[in-house]
Amino acid sequence: MILTGSAIHEAVKLGDISISPFNPDQLSPNSYDFRLGGRCKVYQSEELDCAAENPTMDVRFGSDGLLLEPCRVYLFNTHEEIGSERYVPIIRGRSSVGRLGLFVDITADLIDLGSVGQLTLQLHAVVPVRVYPLMLIGQVTFWQVEGSIQAYAGKYKGLQSPVASLSYLDAWKTGESYESDLDGCALQPANRL
């Protein structure tokens, strides 16, 4: 079950949802519009590796904005700290930025229970698009859970957004269990499309 805007407002007042800073004018019928933060990271290499740490560099931008180029992933923080220990937040881009060819979360739209803080947005532009700090960029919905609640305690907890991928820390890439999973697989060289 999705919360309506008025239910989100009430849950913020009760402390069941954390949105800081909170502005009631950013409430929609069933979501809350969040703003783009002022920090951006980009990967230094054009080729990324899921099993390795991929170095990033900070990109500075101000009130004149930042032109996002296609074929890059830009990691931004949200201006607001968002989360809940009772409801599951899901983020999406606003339709107004989607109509400009800007993807706001690429694929990671689910925010785990108990994860509260500035979110890391993965922006990808289909065409060159200029973005600005504090612009309304996305929306967050809140969903009621069923079953026992276990708070998020993963590798991204407590890190300052934006955070680059930490996939290289995942257990899938090393160890005996990984090697045994490969038994019988015919591995082929990677081909580029």
SVG drawing of the C-alpha trace seen along z (x, -y; Angstrom):
<svg xmlns="http://www.w3.org/2000/svg" viewBox="-4 -31 45 60">
<polyline fill="none" stroke="black" stroke-width="0.4" points="0.0,0.0 1.3,-3.4 1.0,-6.4 -0.8,-9.5 0.7,-12.9 -1.3,-13.7 -0.3,-10.3 3.4,-11.1 3.0,-14.5 1.4,-12.9 4.1,-10.2 6.8,-12.9 5.1,-14.7 5.0,-11.4 8.7,-10.6 7.8,-7.5 9.3,-9.0 12.4,-11.2 12.6,-14.0 15.0,-16.8 14.6,-19.6 10.9,-19.0 8.7,-21.4 5.0,-20.7 4.9,-22.5 6.9,-19.5 4.1,-17.0 2.2,-15.5 -0.9,-13.3 1.1,-10.2 4.8,-11.3 7.3,-13.9 9.4,-15.8 13.1,-15.9 15.9,-18.2 19.3,-17.8 22.1,-18.2 25.4,-20.1 27.9,-17.2 28.7,-15.2 31.1,-12.4 32.0,-10.8 34.1,-7.7 37.5,-8.5 37.5,-5.6 35.0,-5.1 35.3,-1.3 34.0,-0.1 34.6,3.2 32.1,4.8 34.9,6.7 37.3,3.8 37.2,0.4 36.5,-2.2 38.1,-5.5 36.0,-8.7 36.6,-12.4 34.6,-15.2 32.9,-17.6 32.3,-21.1 29.4,-23.1 27.4,-26.2 24.4,-28.2 25.2,-28.1 24.6,-24.3 26.4,-21.3 26.0,-20.1 25.5,-16.3 26.9,-14.5 25.6,-11.2 27.6,-8.0 28.5,-9.0 27.1,-8.2 26.9,-11.1 26.5,-10.4 24.7,-13.1 23.5,-13.5 19.9,-14.5 19.6,-17.7 17.2,-16.1 18.0,-13.3 15.3,-10.7 14.4,-7.4 12.2,-5.4 12.3,-2.5 8.6,-1.8 7.9,-2.4 9.9,-1.5 10.9,-4.5 11.1,-4.1 12.5,-6.9 11.8,-7.9 12.6,-10.8 10.0,-13.5 8.2,-13.3 9.4,-16.9 13.1,-15.8 12.3,-12.4 10.8,-14.4 14.2,-16.0 15.8,-12.5 17.3,-12.4 17.3,-9.2 17.5,-9.9 18.0,-6.5 18.9,-4.2 18.0,-1.0 18.4,-1.5 15.1,-2.9 14.5,-0.9 15.7,-2.4 16.0,0.3 14.2,-0.1 16.3,-1.8 18.5,-3.5 18.2,-7.2 20.3,-9.9 21.1,-11.7 20.5,-9.4 22.9,-8.7 21.3,-9.4 22.7,-7.9 22.0,-10.4 22.3,-9.5 21.4,-11.9 20.2,-10.7 21.1,-14.1 23.1,-16.8 21.1,-18.3 22.0,-21.0 21.1,-20.4 21.1,-22.9 21.6,-22.5 18.4,-22.5 16.2,-21.8 13.3,-19.5 14.7,-16.3 12.8,-13.3 10.0,-12.0 9.9,-9.5 7.0,-7.3 6.5,-5.3 5.2,-1.8 3.8,0.1 5.6,3.4 4.2,6.8 6.2,9.1 8.9,8.6 11.2,5.6 14.9,5.8 16.8,2.5 19.4,2.1 23.0,2.7 24.7,3.0 28.0,1.7 26.5,-1.8 25.2,-2.5 26.6,-5.7 28.6,-6.8 28.3,-10.4 26.4,-10.6 27.1,-10.4 28.8,-7.0 30.3,-5.1 29.6,-1.5 31.0,0.9 30.2,4.0 33.8,5.1 33.2,5.9 30.5,8.4 31.3,12.1 30.4,13.3 33.8,12.4 36.1,14.5 36.2,17.7 35.6,21.3 31.9,21.1 32.3,18.8 34.8,21.1 32.5,24.1 29.6,22.2 31.7,21.9 32.2,25.7 30.5,26.8 30.1,23.3 31.6,22.6 33.1,19.1 33.4,17.1 35.5,14.0 33.5,10.8 32.3,9.2 31.6,5.6 28.3,4.6"/>
</svg>
